[in-house]
């Protein structure tokens, strides 16, 4: 997560996180080599990654339109969590992976009932380089602030 990157990379799916029918009313979220998304929680941007060998399955309800979302929870000084859920609306701390409309009485999820979210944009090598530069810069600044804090504590005898 990073407050400095908030707003620089638009939230959304950048690669992977495909939603496909499984058995019954279950869909599976999976992808290729790279499953990458950016979510926003308050004034923070979180990068979500899912390894290519990991899949998530969620169950839908017949007779309604639902959203398969990637949803993040974040609060200062607490562990952040990101998960795949089924919601009736897309919360502000989530991004839509797919919109699924099922008729009443449905017992399976036809592929044509899944409206996939389009990737925000393809991820290029330049995007990775820019993100790496921001990450390195942020790490450097964090170390400098820690050094200043340690010096201040030493000066104050703490």
C-alpha positions in Angstrom: 0.0 0.0 0.0 1.2 3.5 -0.7 -0.3 6.9 -0.1 2.3 8.5 -2.4 1.1 6.5 -5.4 -2.6 7.2 -4.7 -4.2 8.5 -7.8 -1.1 7.9 -10.1 -2.2 4.5 -11.1 -6.0 4.2 -11.7 -7.7 1.6 -9.7 -8.7 -1.5 -11.7 -7.5 -4.8 -13.1 -4.2 -4.6 -14.9 -3.7 -8.2 -15.7 -5.5 -11.5 -15.1 -8.2 -12.0 -12.4 -10.4 -13.7 -15.1 -13.9 -15.0 -13.9 -15.1 -18.3 -15.4 -17.9 -20.7 -14.7 -17.3 -23.8 -12.6 -19.9 -26.3 -11.5 -23.4 -25.3 -10.3 -23.6 -21.6 -9.3 -19.9 -21.3 -8.6 -17.4 -19.2 -10.6 -13.6 -19.3 -10.4 -11.2 -16.4 -10.4 -7.9 -17.2 -11.9 -5.5 -15.8 -14.5 -2.2 -16.2 -16.3 1.3 -15.5 -15.2 0.4 -12.1 -13.8 -2.7 -11.3 -11.8 -2.3 -7.6 -10.9 -4.9 -5.0 -9.7 -4.8 -1.7 -7.9 -7.4 -0.9 -5.3 -8.0 2.3 -3.4 -9.0 2.5 0.3 -9.4 6.0 1.6 -6.2 7.8 0.5 -4.2 4.7 0.0 -3.5 2.6 -3.1 -3.0 -1.1 -2.7 -1.5 -3.4 -5.3 -3.1 -6.8 -5.3 -1.2 -9.8 -6.8 -2.4 -13.4 -7.0 0.1 -16.1 -8.0 -0.8 -17.9 -11.3 -1.2 -21.2 -9.4 -3.9 -19.8 -7.0 -7.6 -19.8 -7.8 -10.5 -18.5 -5.8 -14.1 -19.8 -6.1 -17.2 -18.0 -5.0 -20.9 -19.0 -5.2 -23.6 -16.8 -6.8 -27.4 -16.7 -6.1 -29.9 -17.3 -8.9 -32.4 -14.7 -9.8 -30.3 -11.6 -9.4 -27.4 -9.5 -10.7 -24.3 -9.8 -8.6 -20.7 -8.6 -8.8 -17.6 -10.6 -8.2 -15.2 -8.1 -6.6 -11.7 -7.8 -5.3 -12.2 -6.0 -2.0 -9.6 -4.5 0.3 -9.7 -3.7 4.0 -7.0 -1.4 5.4 -6.5 0.6 8.6 -3.3 2.2 9.9 -1.1 -0.1 12.0 -3.2 -3.1 11.1 -2.7 -5.9 8.5 -4.4 -5.2 5.2 -6.6 -7.9 3.7 -7.7 -8.4 0.1 -10.2 -11.0 -0.9 -12.6 -12.1 -3.6 -16.3 -11.8 -2.8 -19.8 -11.7 -4.3 -21.6 -8.4 -3.6 -24.9 -6.9 -4.7 -23.1 -3.6 -5.4 -19.4 -2.7 -5.9 -18.1 -1.1 -2.6 -15.8 1.9 -2.8 -12.9 -0.2 -1.5 -13.3 -2.8 -4.2 -13.0 -3.2 -7.9 -15.3 -5.2 -10.1 -13.9 -8.4 -11.6 -17.2 -9.4 -13.3 -20.9 -8.6 -13.3 -23.0 -11.8 -13.4 -26.8 -11.8 -14.1 -28.6 -15.1 -13.5 -32.3 -15.8 -14.1 -34.5 -17.2 -11.3 -34.2 -20.9 -11.1 -30.7 -21.0 -12.7 -28.7 -24.1 -11.6 -25.5 -23.1 -13.5 -23.6 -20.1 -14.7 -23.5 -19.8 -18.5 -20.4 -18.1 -19.8 -22.5 -15.5 -21.6 -24.0 -14.4 -18.2 -20.5 -13.2 -17.1 -19.6 -9.6 -18.1 -15.9 -9.3 -17.4 -14.3 -6.1 -16.2 -11.9 -4.8 -18.9 -8.3 -4.4 -17.8 -7.6 -0.8 -16.9 -4.6 -0.9 -19.2 -2.0 -3.4 -20.2 1.0 -3.4 -18.0 4.2 -2.5 -19.8 7.8 -2.8 -18.8 7.9 1.0 -18.4 5.0 0.7 -15.9 7.0 -1.9 -13.9 10.1 0.3 -14.0 8.1 3.4 -12.8 6.5 1.4 -10.0 9.9 0.0 -9.0 11.4 3.6 -8.9 8.6 4.8 -6.7 9.0 1.8 -4.4 12.8 2.3 -4.1 12.3 6.1 -3.5 9.7 5.4 -0.8 12.1 2.9 0.9 14.9 5.4 0.8 12.8 8.1 2.4 11.6 5.7 5.1 15.2 4.8 6.0 16.1 8.5 6.1 13.1 9.3 8.4 14.1 6.3 10.7 17.7 7.7 10.9 16.4 11.1 11.8 14.1 9.7 14.4 16.9 7.6 15.9 19.2 10.7 16.0 16.4 12.8 17.7 15.9 10.0 20.3 19.6 10.0 21.0 19.7 13.8 21.4 16.8 13.7 23.8 18.2 10.7 25.7 15.3 8.4 24.9 
